[in-house]
Amino acid sequence: MRFKIAAALAALPFAATANAANVYSACYYQDDLGNLPVTQLFTLKGDALRDYYGEWTYEKNLVWEEQFAQAPDAVRPISGYYEDNLVGQFAKFAEAHGDSHSNCWVTTSKDHALAWFAKRSREGKLDTARIQDWRPAKAGVLAIEDWSGRPSANAAVEAEPEPESDKPDARKSQEAGSDNSSSRHKMTNAEADAKFAADKAEYEKKLAEQQKQVDDFKRAQDEVARKKQEQKLAAERAAADYQRQLEAHAQTVRNQQLEYQKEVARPAGVANAVYRGFWGPDCDAARQSATLGAGTSTTTRFKEVTARTETNGCTVQGWWWNVAGGGTATRQ
């Protein structure tokens, strides 16, 4: 079980990753005459140019080149950097020489780097002598070459520390001194258990922090989805209310128009006129029933105002009266 926890601790995302493949870089600035003093070509560790956002590493540059580096001299201009890496140190160097607009680029292809130099050389602007001896300090430089591809004569390359396994003398000296009073302390079982418990607690703490971040993100997503749903439902309710208001207003207008039509059609000076409706299988039959049907006479009159056809027949409405006065005479 301890070995599994230890392996999990080693696999945490907080652990540092191994160095990636190398990249190539150079820097230059423009003087008052338009000339471009340029450094020599630097070979750097794959992550030596990484900035705060994790850009300019070998992997990120490779992705950029697959999309944009179609020309044989295409290199990627660097726009973000730490002050202590190669780009930051060159910016300070250029400012000290009166230029605040220095430029550096990076590529994963040495052929692209040399092609960049060859093209700019044909333009007659590059000055390879003025700052050829400039060197950054502790910037992950693995090699320095002149633009012909030869190693630079005065390259101050940072030495890589040798693995401990390649230092037999040092290991032997340590082993030889293991019996003296300054030898390394060997943990007891209790101390080993305590260290294991502490490492396990730290591991579980980091897992809990990660899980909390995941849970917080999910809650935020759910809250956004809930608010969107609420807004959608509120908008639908508002639209439905507005539609009902429109329909109610339209009905009010229709009622007002009908009342107006009724008053305009009312027969003048007829006290016994009644506004009513008559039905028939069609509108002509309905009109005939108003003057020829039951309860009518030869003096019955009907003035139509509206006619409405429905699925089961037709209804006509209007003023109905008897010209003889005294009410409507029934047909005998």
PyMOL commands that set and color helices and strands:
alter all, ss='L'
color gray80, all
select helices_A, chain A and resi 2-10+58-68+86-96+110-122+164-166+168-179+189-265+283-292
alter helices_A, ss='H'
color red, helices_A
select strands_A, chain A and resi 23-28+36-37+41-44+76-77+103-107+126-127+141-145+274-280+300-310+313-322
alter strands_A, ss='S'
color yellow, strands_A
deselect
rebuild
show_as cartoon
